[in-house]
Amino acid sequence: MAVIVRCLFLAAMCAGCLEGFCQNNGENVNEEMKDYIYILTLLPEYQDEANWTDEVTMIANSHFNYLKELHDTGQAFFVGRTDYDVDNKNNFGIVVFKAKSQEEAATLMSNDPAVKNGLMKAEVHPFKVVLM
């Protein structure tokens, strides 16, 4: 019985290592990457849908495509938002992702088109995934 338990434990560890290896294009970066979260909120003027021009909509679409690419490449592993209307002051979004450092995490957040183009403000924090 103890041998079976040890084998299952080793298999689970190997599967976790392989998952990290595969998600990062063959580079095992689990040891050097850390989890971060950035929290996004609309600037107050965009909480009124009357202020959403075609340009603002294009920025929002670019924002979505940026997050989709981060997710598709395995760098972002959770992306979501509250399910409130745009005008609700409690509305926010989150991106949970991996980066090598706080500086790299801040750069990734700053490159989000919604942040870069002033549609949303954001703040980044170190994050620890406890349960998934």
N, C-alpha and C positions, 0 to 999 in steps of 0.2 A: 504494500500500500504506500509506503513512504517513497518508494522508487517512482510510482505513478504520479504522486503529488509533485516530486521534484521535476519529473519530465514535463508535466503540465505547466509548472512555474517557468521552466526554461523555454518552453514553446511560446508562452505568453510574452516573455521578455523579448524573444527573437522576433515575434510578430510586431511588437511595438517598435523595435529598432528598424525592421523592414518597412513598416508604414512610414516612419519619418524619413527613411532613405528614399522611398519611392515618391513621396510628396514633394521632395525638393530636388527633382531632376537628377537623381542619382548621387547627390551630395548629402552625406549624413551630417546635418547641421543641428541636430537636436541638442547637442552638448553646448553649442555656442549661441543658439538662438534663445531669446526670452519672449514671454508673452507680454503684450501691451494692449491697451484699449484706448480708442479715442471716441469721445462723446461729441456729437454734432447737434447744434440747435440752429434753427432758422434765425436770421437777423429779423428784428421786429417788423421792419417794413414788408417783409415777405410772408408774414403771418396773415396778411390780407391778400386774398387771391386776386383782387383787382390790380395789384402791383406786379402780377406775373406776366411779363412780356414774352414774346417769342424768344428773345435772347436769354431770359431767365430759365425758360423751359429747356433750351438747348444746354445750358449749364447743368441743370438738374439731370438731363439725359447723360451728359458726359460724366457726371458724378457717379451715376449708376454703372456706366460702362467701366469706369476706373475700379470700382469696388468689385464688379464681376470679374475683371481680369485678375485682381489680387486674389479673389476666391478661387478662380480656375487654376491659378498657378500654385495654390496651396499656402500662400503667404497669409491671407486672411481666412480664418476658419469659422467665423461667425459674423454675420452682418444682419442688422435688423433695425427696426424702428418701432416706436409706440404706435398704436392704432387709433390715434386721435386725428381729428380734422386739422388742417393746416393752421387754422386760427387759434388752436388750443395752446395756451402758454406752457403746458406740461409736455408738449411734443418734443421728442428727441430721438436721435439714432445712435447706434453704437457699432463699432468695428473692433473685433477682437482679432489680433494678428501677431505675427512673429517678426522680431527684428533683433539685430545684434546688439544694439545699444539704444539708450534714450534718445540720442541725437538722430540715429537712423529712423527711429519711430516718429520723431517730430518731423523729419523730412518727408516721410511717407504721408503723414497727416497733412502737411502743408502743400503737398503736391495734389491733393484731392481737388478737382476742379471747383467744387462748391466752396471750398475754403479759399483757394487761390483767387477766385473771382468774386468773393464777398457775398455769396448767397447764404453761407452758413459760417458760424464761428465754431471752433473746435478746441478741445483740450485733450492732451494725451497723458496717460498714466501707466505706470508698470501694473501688471495684472497677474494674478495667479489663478489659473484654472484649477478648481478643486474637484468638481464632478462634471462628467460629460456624458 
